[in-house]
């Protein structure tokens, strides 16, 4: 007996979109020189006046971190150095990652490149990116004629 199955084009599009996302992640890692699965964990919060990025970089020296802004894209990159392997030591488990990392973020609005601030404390990188003056919300005063 033959069954008739209703065709759902959105189901196929979801599969194509997921495939595109997977390829994009792989391409980003290849461009950055990262190994598969090596990612920089970041939270980004938008506020009225700015964006705040929090990146987890435990054990990384601040001198090994680079932050750049070009064409409204902020990039965080750096190097996590591997521990030296001493003669006579045998690793039974080695899960800590090392090598080059990079992560880039395109902002949905213009930002003020001159006022970006970065702080590093206890393995957490905080990057405050102020919005450009022309995109900040403005309160309009109403004049009343009494």
C-alpha positions as CSV (number, residue, x, y, z in Angstrom):
1,X,0.0,0.0,0.0
2,X,1.3,3.5,-0.9
3,X,1.1,6.3,1.6
4,X,0.6,9.9,0.6
5,X,2.7,12.3,2.6
6,X,2.0,16.0,2.5
7,X,5.0,18.0,1.4
8,X,6.1,20.7,3.8
9,X,8.6,23.1,2.2
10,X,9.3,24.8,5.6
11,X,10.6,21.6,7.0
12,X,13.1,21.3,4.2
13,X,14.1,25.0,4.5
14,X,14.9,24.4,8.2
15,X,17.2,21.6,7.3
16,X,18.9,23.8,4.7
17,X,19.2,26.7,7.2
18,X,20.8,24.4,9.8
19,X,23.2,23.1,7.2
20,X,24.2,26.7,6.3
21,X,24.7,27.5,10.0
22,X,26.9,24.4,10.4
23,X,29.0,25.4,7.3
24,X,29.3,29.0,8.5
25,X,30.6,27.8,12.0
26,X,33.1,25.6,10.3
27,X,34.3,28.3,7.9
28,X,34.6,30.8,10.9
29,X,36.8,28.3,12.8
30,X,38.9,27.6,9.7
31,X,39.5,31.3,9.1
32,X,40.5,31.9,12.7
33,X,42.8,28.9,12.9
34,X,40.8,27.5,15.7
35,X,40.5,23.8,16.2
36,X,37.1,22.1,16.0
37,X,35.1,22.9,19.0
38,X,37.4,25.7,20.3
39,X,35.2,28.6,21.0
40,X,35.4,31.8,23.0
41,X,32.4,31.9,25.4
42,X,30.9,35.4,25.2
43,X,27.8,37.1,26.5
44,X,26.6,40.3,24.8
45,X,24.1,42.7,26.4
46,X,22.6,45.7,24.8
47,X,21.8,48.7,27.0
48,X,20.4,52.1,26.1
49,X,23.8,53.7,25.9
50,X,26.2,50.8,25.1
51,X,26.9,47.2,24.4
52,X,28.6,45.0,27.1
53,X,30.6,41.9,26.1
54,X,31.7,39.4,28.7
55,X,34.3,36.8,27.6
56,X,35.6,33.9,29.6
57,X,39.4,33.7,29.2
58,X,40.7,31.9,32.3
59,X,44.5,31.7,32.5
60,X,45.1,34.1,29.6
61,X,47.4,37.0,30.2
62,X,45.9,40.3,29.1
63,X,48.9,41.0,26.9
64,X,47.9,37.9,24.9
65,X,44.5,39.4,24.0
66,X,43.9,41.7,21.0
67,X,40.7,43.7,20.6
68,X,40.1,45.6,17.4
69,X,37.2,47.5,15.8
70,X,36.9,47.8,12.0
71,X,33.8,48.7,10.0
72,X,31.6,48.4,13.1
73,X,32.9,44.8,13.7
74,X,34.6,44.1,17.1
75,X,37.1,41.3,17.0
76,X,38.6,39.6,20.1
77,X,41.6,37.3,19.4
78,X,44.6,35.9,21.2
79,X,46.6,33.0,22.1
80,X,46.3,30.4,24.9
81,X,49.7,28.8,25.5
82,X,50.0,25.1,26.1
83,X,51.7,23.9,29.3
84,X,55.2,22.5,28.8
85,X,55.4,18.7,28.8
86,X,58.2,17.6,31.0
87,X,60.2,14.5,30.4
88,X,58.9,11.5,32.4
89,X,55.3,12.9,32.5
90,X,52.5,10.9,30.9
91,X,49.2,12.6,30.3
92,X,46.2,10.3,30.9
93,X,43.8,13.1,30.1
94,X,44.3,16.5,28.4
95,X,41.2,18.5,27.8
96,X,42.3,22.0,28.3
97,X,42.4,23.9,25.1
98,X,45.3,25.9,23.7
99,X,46.1,27.7,20.5
100,X,44.8,30.8,18.6
101,X,41.3,32.0,19.1
102,X,39.2,34.7,17.5
103,X,35.6,35.9,17.7
104,X,34.0,38.8,15.8
105,X,30.7,40.7,16.5
106,X,28.9,43.0,14.1
107,X,26.9,45.6,16.0
108,X,23.3,46.4,14.8
109,X,23.9,50.2,15.3
110,X,26.9,52.5,14.9
111,X,29.3,52.5,17.9
112,X,31.8,55.1,19.2
113,X,35.2,53.5,18.5
114,X,37.0,56.2,20.5
115,X,35.3,55.4,23.8
116,X,35.5,51.6,23.9
117,X,36.8,50.3,27.2
118,X,38.2,46.9,28.2
119,X,38.8,45.5,31.7
120,X,40.2,42.1,32.6
121,X,39.6,40.6,36.1
122,X,39.9,37.0,37.3
123,X,39.7,35.5,33.8
124,X,36.7,37.6,32.7
125,X,37.2,40.2,29.9
126,X,34.6,43.0,30.0
127,X,34.4,45.2,26.9
128,X,32.1,48.2,27.0
129,X,31.2,49.6,23.5
130,X,29.3,52.9,23.7
131,X,26.8,53.6,20.9
132,X,27.4,56.5,18.6
133,X,25.6,59.7,19.7
134,X,23.4,59.8,16.6
135,X,21.8,56.4,17.5
136,X,21.3,56.9,21.3
137,X,17.7,57.4,22.4
138,X,16.9,61.0,22.9
139,X,14.2,62.5,25.1
140,X,12.1,65.2,23.4
141,X,11.0,68.0,25.6
142,X,7.4,69.2,25.1
143,X,6.8,72.9,25.3
144,X,3.4,73.7,26.7
145,X,1.7,77.0,25.9
146,X,-0.3,78.0,29.0
